[in-house]
């Protein structure tokens, strides 16, 4: 609040940061999944339109969980692709801890693919 002077500017800054984190994350996730760059951009735009906007319009922390979800899903791709060392424990622990600090229900939703991969 000290940097932006009022609540309205703060909300605009927060929305911009959430969209930036979510868009870059979804773009990088699509590239990690070996998707064409143009399609990766389209997926990121679609994710911002339908995955994040509902959380931001209500001004709750589910938008932060949704913005960080692509980074957690990158860890799922590492588990699937990397047969030699499937669990990158440091990056997995950091992203899950960050999501748990931001929004607990998002942590439960995001942990489900990891549980399924570890059990099979």
C-alpha angles and dihedrals in degrees: 000000000000091000098047100033100218143040096252093057089045091055091049091050093048092049090049092050093048092050091047094050093044096045095048091045095051092045091051091045091053091049090048088053088055096249122157113267094241091050089046090057091048091050091050091050091048090049090052092049098048108015104047109022096073091056094045095049090058092045096228133129098259086088089061090050090050091047091054095042096088090058090054091047088056086064089054089055090050089053092052099042104035105072094170097053108007098171117062092193101187097052091040092050093046096050094043091048091050092049091047090053092050105040125358098199090053088055091057092048093047095045093059096080090049092053091049093049094047094050095052 
